[in-house]
Amino acid sequence: MTKGLTWDEVVKLGCALPETAEGSYHGMPSLKTRGKDLTHHYPEHNAITIKLGSIDERDALLDLDPTLYHITDHFKGWPYLMMRLDQADRDVTLAHLINMWRGRVTKKMAREFDEAQK
């Protein structure tokens, strides 16, 4: 499996999700779902932000794959990490985007999305 994605490839994956579009977040390129931040791109780190359910989950992923995931001081104390795009693969990235997307949409939208994937 080939590793490495560009921001443009992440945008293409994210914009395939309902009600998701490109935007900006404090001047950084981002994806937004229903007008709320989904993820944003840190070009200087070649990474995107991933919001998780807990700090424990974040720490488990950091331990599992420190080549793919890292955090900066800005994210200490928050359930976020950064995923390096040059180490990312499409399936893992899409799974993270879908999980974060679910936190931005209604249960009905998530259910309809799941039905359409079958």
SULDAPE-V869624 format. One line per field, one symbol per residue. ss: DSSP state (2 for helix, 1 for strand, 0 for the rest). psi: psi as a letter, one per 20 degrees, with the letter a starting at -180 (. if undefined). burial: + if it has 9 or more other ideal C-beta (glycine too) atoms within 8 Angstrom, else -. A space follows every 50 residues. Layout:
# SULDAPE-V869624
ss=???
psi=???
burial=???
This chain:
# SULDAPE-V869624
ss=00000022222222200001111110011111100111111100001111 10002222222222000011002220000111112220022222222222 220000222222222220
psi=ppqpqrhhhgggggiiqpkprqbqoliqqrpqpkiqpgqqpnhhilqqqp prhrhggghghghgmihgqrqrhhipjqlqrppphiiqrggggggggggh ghiirrhgggghggghi.
burial=---++-+-+++-+++-+--+----+--++++++---++++++--+-++++ -+----++--++-----++++---+---+++++++-++++-+++-+++-+ +--++---++-++-----
